Amino acid sequence: MRREIRLLLGSLLGIGLVLSSTLAAQRGGGAGGQGGGGGATGGRGAPATPKDGIGGAELAVGPYDAVPDWPVHDWAKPGYIWGSQSGIFPETPDRVFLASRGELKVPGTPPPNFNGVWAALGLGGATTPLPEFRNCIVVVDSKGRMIESWTQWDHLFEGGRGPHQIYISPYDPEHRVWVVDDMRHVIFIFSNDGKTLLKTLGQLDEFGDNDDEQRFRRPTDIAWLPDGTFFVADGYGNKRVVKFDKDGRFLKRALSGAPTPFNTVHGIAVAGSPPRVFVSDRSNRRIQVFDQDLNFIEYWPSIAPHTIIASADGHIWAYDQTSEKMAKFDLTGHLEYSFGTSGVNGTGGDPAKFWGVHQIAADSAGNLYVAEVFNGRADKFVPRAGADPRTLVWGQPLMPKASAGAATGR
């Protein structure tokens, strides 16, 4: 049965995120209905109208307060600061992984009260200068103090532009660490302590086309099913989503289901029961939705996500590169809440102003973590006292970590 589903989703204001007028969904027996967000009013930073009274983000960071001077990031070589921040993932509130695209040399004399963030220099985004690849994977504690730096693996990122994103599967008792490297066309899988490179998916510095079952072409992101099956967004060069079994054997690929092909497959998430696969089709400004066998269901237009995640409370959160806002959707595409304001070409000193959020994540305590490629910073936000829990990003809990003796090391 084919029918048109009209989602009155409203906009996330200003220059971006007009979240649908008419959604032409090809769904058999799917439910339609009225969307949650009405039209936003006012200038930049005004929140979208919440659904059913949810939210009401009074401030640019919605229900959160920024943690000042987090992380401490005092590990850079003298005369350098950390560069573009591409990934962030909390294993626990006291063990947070940071993926950095190296360190940048500070030109000349920095301005008074320089806060160590590249964008505060007024020289454009942190992706422009050529970095030196040091401290590309760092682990910090809840206070933002370095507890580990995997400098033994810095050499892996030379010849590229550094790690793209960093993850731990919620279903993996070994808590292996997956690092995507788009420029070198691979995904590295490390032991949780960083001592061992367990596996490399793809062929280092070799790329394949959309039909290749062994090689990627600038992959960007990963998402898992409970049985260990996983999906790769592939990506900048190829225009597809690839499904693998838990051992990394090719199963299937999808080349879009919408009227036009994928264009910059930049994020992927799995949510719902039965599971659905949500794909950021960024340059086409839409999210495409598939079932777990990569059969197309529908698409949500007019959003260009840098990053997309599934929350523990059964929602999709996306960061829109056009409006520089965080947006919460139910699993049928209705906008329920949004917050954030743009810091494009700003000072880099205001954590409430986003510029190029590349990965978002949340821990079991409800803290939100953000990595920004253009500002060149990572931030931690804690829920404000009395915040409505429905406005918070809730990270998917990880499977309890196996003891060292029980880990298989596969």
C-alpha positions as semicolon CSV with decimal commas, in nm:
position;residue;x (nm);y (nm);z (nm)
1;M;0,000;0,000;0,000
2;R;0,142;0,334;-0,106
3;R;0,037;0,662;0,041
4;E;0,172;1,007;0,103
5;I;0,251;1,092;0,463
6;R;0,242;1,458;0,543
7;L;0,461;1,549;0,838
8;L;0,405;1,898;0,969
9;L;0,747;1,913;1,128
10;G;0,818;2,285;1,141
11;S;1,158;2,443;1,100
12;L;1,463;2,474;1,313
13;L;1,475;2,841;1,205
14;G;1,693;3,082;1,026
15;I;1,922;2,959;0,757
16;G;1,850;2,591;0,792
17;L;1,657;2,287;0,892
18;V;1,315;2,344;0,743
19;L;1,204;2,001;0,837
20;S;0,956;1,898;0,587
21;S;0,651;2,012;0,425
22;T;0,549;1,694;0,245
23;L;0,724;1,362;0,298
24;A;0,671;1,129;0,006
25;A;0,717;0,803;0,192
26;Q;0,698;0,466;0,022
27;R;0,570;0,268;0,317
28;G;0,333;-0,027;0,331
29;G;0,073;0,042;0,598
30;G;0,290;0,299;0,779
31;A;0,142;0,549;1,021
32;G;0,120;0,916;0,932
33;G;0,003;1,207;1,139
34;Q;0,086;1,549;1,262
35;G;0,444;1,641;1,335
36;G;0,565;1,783;1,659
37;G;0,748;2,101;1,594
38;G;0,550;2,405;1,475
39;G;0,723;2,683;1,292
40;A;0,998;2,851;1,490
41;T;0,985;3,226;1,532
42;G;1,240;3,493;1,606
43;G;1,606;3,527;1,511
44;R;1,897;3,290;1,535
45;G;1,886;3,077;1,848
46;A;1,506;3,076;1,895
47;P;1,388;2,723;1,976
48;A;1,145;2,531;1,761
49;T;0,798;2,496;1,910
50;P;0,811;2,182;2,126
51;K;0,580;1,889;2,072
52;D;0,313;1,834;2,339
53;G;0,478;2,085;2,571
54;I;0,814;1,907;2,568
55;G;1,120;2,118;2,630
56;G;1,127;2,491;2,585
57;A;1,504;2,537;2,549
58;E;1,553;2,868;2,724
59;L;1,922;2,892;2,639
60;A;2,130;2,808;2,337
61;V;2,245;2,482;2,495
62;G;1,892;2,386;2,587
63;P;1,871;2,178;2,906
64;Y;2,250;2,174;2,963
65;D;2,525;2,373;3,128
66;A;2,873;2,369;2,974
67;V;3,156;2,239;3,191
68;P;3,422;2,514;3,189
69;D;3,777;2,429;3,082
70;W;3,688;2,075;2,978
71;P;3,898;1,896;2,874
72;V;4,216;2,038;3,020
73;H;4,405;1,963;2,691
74;D;4,745;2,061;2,828
75;W;4,923;1,781;2,643
76;A;5,006;1,961;2,317
77;K;5,367;2,025;2,222
78;P;5,487;2,375;2,324
79;G;5,379;2,628;2,062
80;Y;5,097;2,401;1,943
81;I;4,731;2,350;2,030
82;W;4,505;2,059;1,950
83;G;4,351;2,075;1,607
84;S;4,026;1,971;1,447
85;Q;3,826;1,751;1,686
86;S;3,651;1,481;1,488
87;G;3,524;1,231;1,743
88;I;3,426;1,176;2,103
89;F;3,284;0,874;2,285
90;P;3,232;0,808;2,658
91;E;3,291;0,450;2,762
92;T;3,196;0,564;3,112
93;P;3,160;0,912;3,263
94;D;3,519;0,872;3,385
95;R;3,671;0,731;3,062
96;V;3,603;0,942;2,755
97;F;3,774;0,884;2,420
98;L;3,873;1,183;2,206
99;A;3,965;1,152;1,838
100;S;4,178;1,444;1,723
101;R;4,322;1,534;1,385
102;G;4,657;1,616;1,538
103;E;4,801;1,943;1,668
104;L;4,828;2,287;1,505
105;K;5,111;2,535;1,539
106;V;4,996;2,867;1,684
107;P;5,105;3,140;1,441
108;G;5,268;3,447;1,593
109;T;5,156;3,575;1,930
110;P;4,809;3,461;2,037
111;P;4,561;3,726;2,150
112;P;4,523;3,813;2,521
113;N;4,330;3,555;2,722
114;F;4,359;3,304;2,438
115;N;4,160;2,996;2,538
116;G;4,351;2,741;2,330
117;V;4,073;2,690;2,075
118;W;4,182;2,734;1,713
119;A;3,871;2,927;1,605
120;A;3,947;3,189;1,871
121;L;4,245;3,298;1,659
122;G;4,009;3,428;1,389
123;L;4,189;3,234;1,115
124;G;3,900;3,020;0,995
125;G;3,819;2,660;1,068
126;A;4,057;2,414;1,229
127;T;4,042;2,181;0,927
128;T;4,239;2,424;0,707
129;P;4,597;2,421;0,849
130;L;4,818;2,116;0,805
131;P;4,842;1,936;1,142
132;E;5,118;1,738;1,302
133;F;4,981;1,398;1,395
134;R;5,035;1,374;1,772
135;N;4,792;1,261;2,040
136;C;4,534;1,154;1,784
137;I;4,356;0,924;2,032
138;V;4,338;1,048;2,389
139;V;4,139;0,923;2,687
140;V;4,035;1,167;2,960
141;D;3,861;1,132;3,294
142;S;3,544;1,307;3,410
143;K;3,742;1,623;3,488
144;G;3,891;1,627;3,139
145;R;4,240;1,528;3,253
146;M;4,438;1,299;3,022
147;I;4,469;0,945;3,155
148;E;4,592;0,781;2,831
149;S;4,736;0,889;2,496
150;W;4,768;0,623;2,230
151;T;5,070;0,786;2,068
152;Q;5,188;0,444;1,949
153;W;4,918;0,466;1,681
154;D;4,972;0,825;1,567
155;H;5,164;0,699;1,264
156;L;4,850;0,528;1,131
157;F;4,696;0,865;1,052
158;E;4,989;1,016;0,867
159;G;4,918;1,051;0,498
160;G;4,551;1,116;0,573
161;R;4,384;1,381;0,781
162;G;4,343;1,195;1,109
163;P;4,060;0,989;1,257
164;H;3,708;1,056;1,139
165;Q;3,503;0,920;1,432
166;I;3,546;0,684;1,727
167;Y;3,303;0,429;1,877
168;I;3,249;0,128;2,101
169;S;2,967;-0,109;2,008
170;P;2,699;-0,121;2,280
171;Y;2,684;-0,500;2,233
172;D;3,055;-0,582;2,270
173;P;3,170;-0,719;2,609
174;E;3,532;-0,652;2,512
175;H;3,464;-0,281;2,455
176;R;3,686;-0,278;2,148
177;V;3,748;0,068;2,008
178;W;3,656;0,133;1,644
179;V;3,821;0,426;1,468
180;V;3,715;0,527;1,118
181;D;3,982;0,681;0,892
182;D;3,809;0,817;0,585
183;M;4,117;0,937;0,393
184;R;4,300;0,606;0,430
185;H;3,979;0,410;0,347
186;V;3,983;0,186;0,654
187;I;3,833;0,116;0,996
188;F;4,078;0,026;1,273
189;I;3,963;-0,197;1,560
190;F;4,176;-0,167;1,876
191;S;4,174;-0,353;2,205
192;N;4,013;-0,148;2,478
193;D;4,348;-0,064;2,638
194;G;4,493;0,050;2,307
195;K;4,781;-0,193;2,320
196;T;4,677;-0,402;2,019
197;L;4,545;-0,325;1,673
198;L;4,315;-0,624;1,643
199;K;4,187;-0,581;1,290
200;T;4,174;-0,340;0,998
201;L;3,863;-0,340;0,782
202;G;3,925;-0,236;0,423
203;Q;4,261;-0,201;0,251
204;L;4,494;0,072;0,375
205;D;4,530;0,345;0,110
206;E;4,331;0,143;-0,145
207;F;3,975;0,221;-0,236
208;G;3,702;0,027;-0,411
209;D;3,386;0,122;-0,596
210;N;3,025;0,078;-0,488
211;D;3,030;-0,292;-0,581
212;D;3,350;-0,376;-0,392
213;E;3,293;-0,618;-0,102
214;Q;3,637;-0,575;0,058
215;R;3,732;-0,209;0,021
216;F;3,576;0,123;0,113
217;R;3,610;0,465;-0,041
218;R;3,627;0,722;0,239
219;P;3,401;0,559;0,500
220;T;3,252;0,780;0,772
221;D;3,053;0,597;1,040
222;I;2,939;0,264;1,189
223;A;2,629;0,125;1,365
224;W;2,554;-0,219;1,509
225;L;2,274;-0,469;1,558
226;P;2,258;-0,666;1,885
227;D;2,404;-0,980;1,723
228;G;2,720;-0,792;1,621
229;T;2,615;-0,735;1,261
230;F;2,719;-0,386;1,162
231;F;2,659;-0,121;0,899
232;V;2,919;0,113;0,749
233;A;2,839;0,450;0,596
234;D;3,064;0,460;0,288
235;G;3,075;0,758;0,255
236;Y;3,249;1,055;0,090
237;G;3,382;0,866;-0,215
238;N;3,134;0,583;-0,250
239;K;2,762;0,647;-0,214
240;R;2,635;0,346;-0,023
241;V;2,564;0,171;0,306
242;V;2,729;-0,169;0,354
243;K;2,615;-0,445;0,589
244;F;2,864;-0,695;0,740
245;D;2,828;-0,988;0,975
246;K;2,995;-0,979;1,317
247;D;3,319;-1,114;1,170
248;G;3,337;-0,849;0,900
249;R;3,208;-1,058;0,608
250;F;3,015;-0,867;0,344
251;L;2,639;-0,927;0,342
252;K;2,467;-0,656;0,140
253;R;2,487;-0,296;0,025
254;A;2,232;-0,025;-0,044
255;L;2,270;0,258;-0,296
256;S;1,984;0,474;-0,169
257;G;1,611;0,419;-0,188
258;A;1,506;0,778;-0,241
259;P;1,442;0,922;-0,589
260;T;1,811;1,018;-0,627
261;P;2,133;0,842;-0,516
262;F;2,309;0,906;-0,186
263;N;2,539;1,206;-0,177
264;T;2,780;1,215;0,118
265;V;2,670;0,931;0,344
266;H;2,800;1,091;0,662
267;G;2,629;0,917;0,952
268;I;2,433;0,607;1,046
269;A;2,231;0,485;1,344
270;V;2,016;0,183;1,434
271;A;1,702;0,213;1,649
272;G;1,360;0,063;1,703
273;S;1,204;-0,281;1,724
274;P;1,224;-0,426;1,470
275;P;1,545;-0,236;1,402
276;R;1,557;0,040;1,146
277;V;1,869;0,192;0,992
278;F;1,880;0,571;0,976
279;V;2,127;0,716;0,726
280;S;2,254;1,073;0,699
281;D;2,237;1,158;0,328
282;R;2,403;1,489;0,406
283;S;2,457;1,665;0,074
284;N;2,106;1,571;-0,035
285;R;1,981;1,724;0,293
286;R;1,779;1,428;0,412
287;I;1,776;1,120;0,635
288;Q;1,696;0,791;0,462
289;V;1,537;0,505;0,656
290;F;1,580;0,132;0,587
291;D;1,492;-0,192;0,760
292;Q;1,770;-0,411;0,896
293;D;1,798;-0,589;0,558
294;L;1,857;-0,253;0,388
295;N;1,517;-0,239;0,225
296;F;1,414;0,123;0,182
297;I;1,124;0,256;0,392
298;E;1,114;0,637;0,363
299;Y;1,315;0,956;0,377
300;W;1,295;1,273;0,585
301;P;1,380;1,582;0,380
302;S;1,547;1,914;0,453
303;I;1,804;1,821;0,715
304;A;2,180;1,785;0,651
305;P;2,324;1,590;0,946
306;H;2,695;1,595;1,028
307;T;2,624;1,327;1,286
308;I;2,328;1,109;1,380
309;I;2,280;0,881;1,682
310;A;2,011;0,665;1,839
311;S;1,931;0,748;2,200
312;A;1,846;0,502;2,475
313;D;1,491;0,638;2,496
314;G;1,411;0,540;2,138
315;H;1,474;0,859;1,945
316;I;1,708;0,988;1,677
317;W;1,930;1,288;1,747
318;A;2,094;1,467;1,456
319;Y;2,318;1,770;1,428
320;D;2,227;1,981;1,126
321;Q;2,523;2,143;0,948
322;T;2,302;2,416;0,798
323;S;2,146;2,555;1,114
324;E;2,417;2,435;1,358
325;K;2,144;2,293;1,584
326;M;2,075;1,965;1,762
327;A;1,740;1,807;1,673
328;K;1,544;1,525;1,834
329;F;1,305;1,312;1,625
330;D;1,077;1,025;1,704
331;L;1,126;0,719;1,487
332;T;0,866;0,833;1,234
333;G;1,047;1,158;1,166
334;H;0,851;1,403;1,381
335;L;1,061;1,682;1,526
336;E;1,018;1,688;1,903
337;Y;1,284;1,929;2,025
338;S;1,586;2,132;1,919
339;F;1,853;2,352;2,069
340;G;2,179;2,524;1,984
341;T;2,292;2,829;1,794
342;S;2,551;2,897;1,529
343;G;2,907;2,996;1,603
344;V;3,024;2,994;1,240
345;N;3,336;3,208;1,209
346;G;3,290;3,301;1,573
347;T;3,548;3,338;1,847
348;G;3,552;2,974;1,951
349;G;3,514;3,089;2,309
350;D;3,144;3,029;2,363
351;P;3,057;2,659;2,409
352;A;2,692;2,743;2,342
353;K;2,777;2,833;1,982
354;F;2,844;2,534;1,760
355;W;3,053;2,520;1,444
356;G;3,092;2,188;1,274
357;V;2,978;1,938;1,537
358;H;3,114;1,614;1,394
359;Q;3,019;1,361;1,661
360;I;2,783;1,373;1,956
361;A;2,755;1,118;2,235
362;A;2,612;1,084;2,584
363;D;2,705;0,879;2,889
364;S;2,504;0,688;3,148
365;A;2,482;0,995;3,373
366;G;2,312;1,201;3,105
367;N;2,616;1,413;3,019
368;L;2,643;1,528;2,657
369;Y;2,973;1,532;2,466
370;V;3,042;1,724;2,146
371;A;3,341;1,722;1,908
372;E;3,368;2,012;1,662
373;V;3,586;1,993;1,352
374;F;3,576;2,364;1,263
375;N;3,593;2,527;1,606
376;G;3,865;2,279;1,699
377;R;3,734;2,182;2,040
378;A;3,550;1,919;2,240
379;D;3,297;2,006;2,508
380;K;3,113;1,838;2,792
381;F;2,766;1,949;2,897
382;V;2,588;1,844;3,216
383;P;2,209;1,844;3,261
384;R;2,084;2,161;3,424
385;A;1,906;2,117;3,758
386;G;1,541;2,047;3,694
387;A;1,588;1,981;3,322
388;D;1,308;1,785;3,160
389;P;1,461;1,440;3,094
390;R;1,273;1,429;2,763
391;T;1,498;1,707;2,633
392;L;1,824;1,525;2,711
393;V;2,036;1,303;2,489
394;W;2,056;0,959;2,651
395;G;2,345;0,743;2,537
396;Q;2,286;0,376;2,465
397;P;2,425;0,173;2,758
398;L;2,722;-0,048;2,683
399;M;2,721;-0,418;2,761
400;P;2,911;-0,484;3,087
401;K;3,281;-0,512;3,019
402;A;3,426;-0,860;3,034
403;S;3,721;-0,924;3,263
404;A;4,064;-0,938;3,102
405;G;4,072;-1,314;3,139
406;A;3,734;-1,359;2,977
407;A;3,803;-1,140;2,673
408;T;3,854;-1,330;2,352
409;G;4,059;-1,062;2,179
410;R;3,895;-1,141;1,848
